[in-house]
Amino acid sequence: MKLAAGNPNLKKAAMRVNPKNSLEAFKNTLGDKERVKYRTGFVPSVKAIDAVPPPQMNLWERDQYVPPKNEYVRPGANDFLNVKSRGF
């Protein structure tokens, strides 16, 4: 089956799934975006000339997180240190 030549059965099946009127309903022209902005009353924010820019943070130069040291050790956790190794 050669798809490059255009299989009529595949075209019919595609048109059953995507009828021509549904494909035309989603046409996106350049003016659609502007029309929607006008309809919804969208007004872009105007930034003041002397506005302070948002603070910038450099992820590479900031301090590294060090978790708080936990001094608690459950009873018996270090008992293995008292057992001499056999050296296997």
The 8 nearest C-alpha neighbors of each residue, nearest first, counted from 0:
[[1, 2, 6, 4, 3, 5, 9, 8],
 [2, 0, 3, 4, 5, 6, 7, 9],
 [1, 3, 5, 4, 6, 0, 9, 7],
 [2, 4, 5, 1, 6, 0, 7, 9],
 [3, 5, 2, 1, 6, 0, 7, 9],
 [6, 4, 2, 3, 7, 1, 10, 9],
 [5, 7, 9, 8, 2, 10, 4, 1],
 [8, 6, 10, 9, 5, 11, 12, 4],
 [7, 9, 11, 10, 6, 12, 13, 5],
 [10, 8, 12, 6, 11, 7, 13, 5],
 [9, 11, 7, 13, 8, 12, 14, 6],
 [12, 10, 8, 14, 9, 13, 7, 15],
 [13, 11, 9, 15, 10, 14, 8, 16],
 [12, 14, 10, 16, 15, 11, 17, 9],
 [13, 15, 18, 17, 11, 16, 12, 10],
 [16, 14, 12, 13, 17, 18, 11, 10],
 [15, 17, 13, 14, 18, 12, 11, 19],
 [18, 16, 14, 15, 13, 19, 21, 22],
 [19, 17, 14, 21, 20, 15, 16, 22],
 [18, 20, 22, 21, 23, 17, 14, 24],
 [19, 21, 23, 22, 18, 24, 17, 25],
 [22, 20, 24, 23, 19, 18, 17, 25],
 [21, 23, 19, 24, 20, 25, 17, 18],
 [24, 22, 20, 26, 25, 21, 19, 18],
 [23, 25, 21, 22, 26, 20, 19, 27],
 [26, 24, 23, 22, 27, 21, 20, 28],
 [27, 25, 23, 24, 28, 22, 31, 21],
 [28, 26, 25, 31, 29, 30, 32, 24],
 [29, 27, 30, 31, 26, 32, 25, 33],
 [28, 30, 31, 27, 32, 33, 34, 26],
 [29, 31, 33, 28, 32, 34, 27, 35],
 [32, 30, 34, 33, 28, 29, 35, 27],
 [31, 33, 35, 34, 30, 36, 29, 28],
 [32, 34, 36, 30, 35, 31, 37, 29],
 [35, 33, 37, 31, 36, 32, 38, 30],
 [36, 34, 38, 32, 37, 33, 39, 31],
 [37, 35, 41, 33, 39, 34, 38, 40],
 [36, 38, 34, 40, 35, 39, 33, 41],
 [39, 37, 35, 36, 40, 34, 41, 33],
 [38, 40, 36, 41, 37, 35, 34, 42],
 [41, 39, 37, 38, 36, 42, 35, 43],
 [42, 40, 36, 39, 37, 43, 38, 35],
 [41, 43, 40, 44, 36, 37, 45, 39],
 [44, 42, 45, 41, 46, 36, 40, 37],
 [45, 43, 46, 42, 41, 47, 40, 48],
 [44, 46, 43, 47, 42, 48, 50, 49],
 [47, 45, 44, 48, 50, 49, 43, 51],
 [46, 48, 50, 49, 45, 51, 44, 52],
 [47, 49, 50, 46, 51, 45, 52, 44],
 [48, 50, 47, 51, 46, 52, 45, 53],
 [51, 49, 47, 48, 52, 46, 53, 45],
 [50, 52, 49, 53, 54, 48, 47, 46],
 [51, 53, 50, 54, 55, 49, 46, 48],
 [54, 52, 55, 51, 50, 56, 46, 49],
 [55, 53, 52, 56, 51, 57, 50, 58],
 [54, 56, 53, 57, 52, 58, 61, 51],
 [57, 55, 58, 54, 61, 60, 59, 53],
 [56, 58, 59, 60, 61, 55, 54, 62],
 [59, 57, 61, 60, 56, 62, 63, 55],
 [60, 58, 57, 61, 62, 56, 63, 55],
 [59, 61, 57, 58, 62, 56, 63, 55],
 [60, 62, 58, 59, 57, 63, 56, 64],
 [63, 61, 64, 60, 59, 58, 65, 57],
 [62, 64, 65, 61, 60, 59, 58, 66],
 [63, 65, 66, 62, 61, 67, 58, 60],
 [66, 64, 63, 67, 68, 62, 69, 61],
 [65, 67, 68, 64, 69, 63, 70, 62],
 [68, 66, 69, 65, 70, 64, 71, 63],
 [67, 69, 70, 66, 65, 71, 72, 64],
 [68, 70, 71, 67, 72, 66, 73, 65],
 [69, 71, 68, 72, 67, 73, 66, 74],
 [70, 72, 69, 73, 68, 74, 76, 67],
 [73, 71, 74, 70, 76, 69, 77, 75],
 [74, 72, 76, 75, 71, 77, 70, 78],
 [73, 75, 76, 72, 77, 78, 71, 79],
 [76, 74, 78, 77, 73, 79, 72, 80],
 [75, 77, 74, 73, 78, 72, 79, 80],
 [76, 78, 79, 75, 80, 81, 74, 72],
 [79, 77, 75, 80, 81, 76, 82, 74],
 [78, 80, 77, 81, 82, 76, 75, 83],
 [79, 81, 78, 82, 77, 83, 76, 84],
 [82, 80, 79, 78, 83, 77, 84, 75],
 [83, 81, 79, 80, 84, 78, 85, 77],
 [84, 82, 81, 85, 80, 79, 86, 78],
 [83, 85, 86, 82, 87, 80, 81, 79],
 [86, 84, 87, 83, 82, 81, 79, 80],
 [87, 85, 84, 83, 82, 80, 79, 81],
 [86, 85, 84, 83, 82, 79, 80, 81]]
